[in-house]
Amino acid sequence: MPGPVQVLRDKRSSSAFPGAPERRSEPHDAGHDVEDDNGDGWTLLRHAVDTEIDGHDQTGKPLHVDVTALLLARGADPLRSADGVTVVAEAERRGHWLAAELMNAWIGRSR
C-alpha cells in the first residue's frame, strides 16, 4: 500500500498538471511555491487533508497529519480559501480533527 506522500503524488496526477511531472514528485524541494494550485484553489495542503481523510475512511486506520505538518512547515497557508472555505474549516467540517487542531495551533502561534 502506498504511503501518504505517494497517495498525494497520485492525486496530483498529470490531469491536474499536464506535462509537469516535477510538480507531482517533490514540488516543495524543486523550488515550487507550496501555495500553487491548478486554478481551482486546491493547494497541496488542501489535497493533503483530503488524502488523509480518504485514507482513514478507506482503511479505518487512525487519522494522521504527517503530510499536513510537512506542508505547514514549508509555508502552506491553512487560511487559504477555495470557494469561500479555508483549508482549516474544510478539515473541521469533514471531521479531520487532528489536522484542524494542528492548523489552529499553527495559526495561533503567529498571533
Secondary structure as UniProt FT lines:
FT   HELIX           4..11
FT   TURN            14..16
FT   TURN            18..19
FT   HELIX           21..25
FT   TURN            27..31
FT   TURN            34..35
FT   HELIX           44..59
FT   HELIX           66..73
FT   TURN            74..75
FT   TURN            78..79
FT   STRAND          81..82
FT   TURN            83..84
FT   STRAND          85..86
FT   HELIX           87..93
FT   TURN            94..95
FT   HELIX           97..109
//
